[in-house]
Amino acid sequence: MPLERTSTLTVNGISGVDGQYAVPKMSTADLAARLRRSRDSASISPLRTDRGRRLKTRAFPALPLGVRPEDVDRSGWTVVFHRDEDIAVRAALEPLITYRQERIEKRVAPLTYYPDDSVEGWLGNLGVGWGNITPEKVPYYLLFVGAPSRIPYQFVQTLDAEYCVGLLDLPDAGAYQRYAQSVVDYEKAGAIENKKEIVYFGTRHPFDDATTLSADWLVAPLADGLPARPPSDAVRPVANEWSFAQRKFAGDEAHRDALKDVLAPADKRPPALLFTATHGMVWPNGHERQLPAQGALLCQDWSGFGNIATEHYLAAADVPDAASVSGVIAFLFACYGGGTPLEDRFAHEPGAAPTEIAPKPFAAALPGRLLTHPAGGAGMGVFHFRPDHGAADRTVPPGAGPSDARAAGRPGGAGVQRQVRRGIRVAGQSSREGLCRTSC
């Protein structure tokens, strides 16, 4: 389906209750009318558009002269705790903090987020201004620890326009301990067990515009490259660019069992990068399945609208203890794949109060399961915290930043930032919003 001829906006996300789109289709004309009405709407606060403005106006990176993002020793890393974070959680992460700080020149003790902090206020209290990163005061790499009901997604996402920011929200101190130990063990290991391989997993349901677009305009260009279209040269597949092997499970091959086999390989050697593009599962506010399964990956097993079963999707509970995911960069392109905000600010009318879609903002269970797996957690995750729409797929260029970083031995966060900014530039040219957010 040529994207330029699409007159209907299809929002990713399938209801776990009735198997229909969680957000009804919308015509592009209706969307344009809403955007025009919203331009002067008092209901849209500057905070809601702050990150986009910052990304479009800043010069990246704003690090000191001669300091490169991939040089963690000089660009710095630290943890940010909520003021009231449990002492047991702080203690659980102490081995990771100690290990990292022993190896970083710009050492900064864990920082504190205070309730209702603004980005400028938080940075100002630490002696730093926006647009002027000072690693000895606020490191470039920041891991925020705590629930999004306490440290708002919006704060983290806005700060991410300038810094490389991760967000870690796990159920208890034991999970944080497993995460910390897994990271330290991986970084201390003399040899990497991961295969030099990228695995692509993309559903394509012929009756569904959303996955048709993501399969054809996202997964295929990443895995297969793009032909030359003068004046543009051909684009090589990402794996070829870095001499990686690759496997692609697309369309009829993208079944739940195939994904489970990727997560639990017989030889115990997982891929370096797993990239999935699917619908995410969605449940109503307060539904018993919302917390454990929202954002689960809907696989090719789904037979069509009006029909949904647990066997159609992969949730946190479906990742077995026998899985091997240590060190994997998991890039899960699915609505709510990383978490769910309190309100739906995607589809509400300008001037109307947005609908609450969850009892509180929360992180998705599947990323937490991967990052804290008992046999060794995934090395990094990149996820969505909102619905996605098909028209955004083409804004993701085929040069995958995280895999670039892994192949070149750079921090994964630097690769994500590079990719997000490439996507934002393309999105700005086509007046579309990039919805991908980073986590952990």
N, C-alpha and C positions, 0 to 999 in steps of 0.2 A: 504494500500500500504506500504510494508516494506520500511522504509526510506533508508536502506543500498542498496537497489536495484534500487533506483531512479537514472536515468542517465540524467534527465533533471531538470534544475533549473527553477522553476516557481516563478516569482516575484509578490508579492501581489500588487493590485491596478487595478481598472477597469476604463477605459475611460468613462467619462460622455458624450462624443460625439458619440461614435460608439459601446459602450458596449464590446469592446475587451480589452485584457490585455494592460495596459498602457506601459509596457515594454515587448517586445517579449520574449518568452521562450528562454533559453540558455542551451546548453548542458554543463554538468559538465566538459567535456573535454575542451570545449572552455573557460570556466571560469578558469580552471587550466592553460591553455596556457596564458591567459591574466595575471594571477598572476605571472607566471614565467617571462613574458616580463616586468612586472612592477617593479620587484625587484630592478633594477638599473635605473629606469626611473627618469629623472630629473624633470618630471612633477609632481611627488608626493613629496611635501615638507614635512619636518619633522613634521610640525604643524599638518598635516592630520593624522599622526599615533601616535601623542604624547600621547593622552589619553590612548590608548591601552597599550603602553609601561609603562605608569605610573601605570595603574591598575595591570599589571602583576608583577611589581617589588616592589611595596610598601608594607609595613606592615600595615594592618588596625586594629584598628584606630590609627592615629598618634596624638591622644589627650594626654594631660598631664597625668602622672601616677595617677591612681585612678579616672579619669574622664571618665564616660561612655557616649556613644552617646545618650542614652535615658534620661540622666539627663540634660535637657535643661537649668535648672537653672545655671549649672556650665559650660556646653559646649557652651552656648550662642546662641543668635539669633539677627540678624539685617537685615535691608534693604539696598540694594545698588542701588543708582540712577545714571543714566547717568548725566554727568556734566551739560548738557543743558536741563534736564528734566523740563517740565512745572511746574510752581509753584503751579498751581491748582491741579495737580496730587500729588505733595508732600503733599499739605494740605489735600487732600482726604484720604491719608493713615495715617495721623497723629494720629487719634484715635486708630488705631491698633498698631502703634509704641509705643504710650504712654502706652497703656494697657499692652503690652507684657513687656516693660522695667520695669514697676512697679513690675513685678513678676520674674525678672531674676537677679541673682546675678552678672553675668558678663555682665554689661551693656555697650554697645557700641553704640554711636550715628550713625545714618545712614552714610554709606560710599559712596564714589564717584567713578564711573568708568569714566576714561578719554579716548577719542578717541585714537585708535591704541595701547592701553595698551596691553602688554603681561602678561601672568599669573605671571611669575617671577617678572616682573617689578612692577605689581600692588601690589603683596604681599610685595615685597622689600620696596616699598615706605611706606608701613604700618608697617615696622619693623619686618616682618615675612618671614622665609625661607620655601621653599617647604619641606614637610615631617615633619614639626614641628609646629603643630597647637597651636596657643597661643590665647585662647578665649577672653582674655581681650583686644586684639588688632584686631583680625579678628575672629569673632565667627564661630563655626562649622556650624550652620544653617544660610544660606544666601538666601535672597529673592531678586533676581535681577528684577528691574522694568524698562521696556522700550522695544521698538521695536527691533527685531533682526537685523534690518537694521542699528541700532545704537550700540547695544551691541551684538556682533556676537554670533551665536549659538556655534561656535567653542571655543570661550573663556569660555563660561558658561559650556560647556560639558567637557573641559579639567580641569577646576577647580573642577568639580564634581567628578573627580577621587580621590580627597582628602577630599573635604567638602560635606555636604549635601546642594545641590544648587537647588533652584526653580527659574523659570522664569515666570514673569507675564507681559503680553502684552495685554492691553485692549484698546478699541476704544476711550475712553474719560474719563475725570475726574469723571463724574457721575458713570461710570462703576467701577472705582477704589473705589469710595465711597461705592457703594453697596457691593463690595467684602469685604472691611474693616469692614463695619458694620455687615455683615453676619458672619465673623469670630469671632468678639468680642461677638456678641449675642450668638453664639453657645458655646463659651468657658465660658460664664457667666451663661448659662442655668443650672438650678438646676437638670434637668433630661434630658437624651438623648432620643429624639423621634425616632431615627432610630431603626429598628428591629435588633436583634442579628442574622443577616442573610447575607449570601453571595448569590448573583444571578449571574449565569453564562449564557452567551448568545453567542452561537457559531454557525455560519452558516456552512453548509456542502452541497455543490453542487456536485452531483455525476459526473458531467462533468468537474469539476474543481479540479486540483491537489492541488492548494494552500489551499483551505478551507478543503479539505479532510485531508490534513496533519495537519492543525491547530486544526481541530475538534478531530482527533484521537490521536495526539501526544501532544496536549496542553490542551484543554478543558477537555477531558476525564480523563487524569491523575489527574488534579487538582480537579475535581468534584467527581471522582469515585475511586481515588487512583490507586495503581499498585500492581499486585500480586507478591508474592515472586518469585525471580529468583536467586537461589543460585549462588554465595554466598550472594546476596543482599536479605534483608528481605522485606516483603510487606510494602508498603507505604500507610498509611491511607489517606482518603480524607482530604483536608485542613479543611473543616468545622467540621468534626468529631474531629480533633486534638484539636480544641478550643471550642468544644461544641456549635457550631453555627448551626442554621438551614440553609438549602440551597434549592435553586430552580435552575433547569437547563433547559434552552431553547436551544435545540441543533437540528441541521438538520431541519426537517420539522416544528419544533415548534418555530424556530427562525425567526418569521415574524416581520415585522415593527410594526404592531399593538401590538404585545406582548411586544416589547421593549418600546413602548409608554406607555403601562399600567404599566410597571416597574417604569418608570419615573413619572407617575401620578397615584399612587395607590389610590384606593377608600378610604382607611382608613387614608390617609395622612402620613403614616409611611413608609419611604423608607428603603431599605436595608442598612446595614453598608458598604458593598462593592459590586460594580457592575463590573464584569469582562466580557469584550466583545472581541471576536476574529472573525473578519470579514475582507473582503476587504475594503479598503478605496477608496473613489471616487477621480478621477484625471481629471483635465482639462488642456488644452494646455496653454502655457505662454500667459497671458493677456486676456484669455477668461473671459467673463462677469460672469461666474459661479465660477471662480477659487477662488476668495477671500471669497465669502459667503459660499461656499460648499465644497471646497477641504478637503479631509479627512473625509467626511461624511460616515456613516456606511452603507455599502451595505447589505441588509437583505435577507432572504430566498425567498422573493418575486421575486427576479431577476430570469427570466426564461431561460437565456442563452446568449451566445455570440452573439453580433449583435443586441441585444435588450436592451434598457435602458430607464427608465422613472423616474421622480421624486418620484413616488410612490414606487420605489424599495429601496430607501435609506432614512436614517434619518439624516437630517442636522440641523443646529442651529435653523432655522426658524420653525422646526417641534416640538420643545420643547415648550409646551404651558405655558402661565402664570400660569395655574392651576397645573403645575407640582410640585412635592415635592421631592427635591433633597438635602435638607439641610443636611450637614454633611457627605454625601456619599463620599467614596473613589471611584473615577471613573478610572478604569484601562482599557483603550481603546486600544486594540491591533489591529491597522489598519494603513496602510501606510499613511503618512502625517496626521495622526490623531491629532497631536499636532501642526504641522506647516510645512512649506515648505522652504527649503533653496533656495538660488539664483541659484545654479548650481546642475546638476546631476553628482555626483561623484561616482555613483553606477555602471553604465553600460558603461562609455566611455572607449575608447581604450587608453592604455598607450601611452604617447607622444602626444596625441591629446587634444586640449582644451575641457574641459567639456561643455556640452550644458547648456545654461541658461534656466531654467524651470519656472521662475517667474520674474515679473518686479522687485521685491525686495524680500528679505526674509520676511515671514509673519507668524504670529500665526494663527492657525485654529480657525474658528468661533464657532464650537460646544463646545470645552472646555471653551471658554469665556462665552458662554451662560450658561453653567452649573455652573461655578464659581461665576457668578454675577446674578443668577436668582433672580427676585424680591421677591419671597417668601422665600428666603434663599438659599445661594449658596452651591454647593458641597464643601466638606472639603478639597479635594485634588484631583489632577489628575495626571495620569501617561500615557504618550503618545509617539508615534513615530514622528520623524521629517524627516524621509526618507522612501524610499520603504523598505519593508521587503520581505524576501524570505522564501519559505517553508523549506529549509534545516536548517534554524535557529530555527525552532520551537522546536526541540528536545533539544536545549541547555537551555531551561527554565525548571529548576527543579520543581517538584510538590509542594514544600513547599512555598506558596505565601508569600513573605515578608510583603507587605502592610497589609494583613489580619492578619498575625502574630502580627504585631505592634498594630493594632486596638484591637485585642482580649486581648493583654497583657497590654493595656493602655500606649503604648509607642508612640513617635512621628512617624507619617507615613513615614517621610523622612528617618528615621533610618531603617525602614523595607525595603524601596526601595533600599537603599544602600546595605543592606545585600543581597537582592535578585539579584541586578545587579552584585555584586561580585561573588555570587554563579554561576550565568550565565556565567560570564567572565571566571571563572575557568574551567567550562565544555566546553565552547567555545574554550578555549585555547587548551584543550586536543584533540578536534576534528578539530582544525584549521578552525573554523568558527568565524564570527564576530557577536557579540551581538549588535543589532541595537536599543534596547529600550532606550529611553531618558526620563528624568523626567521633569515635569513642575509643577510649583506652589506648 
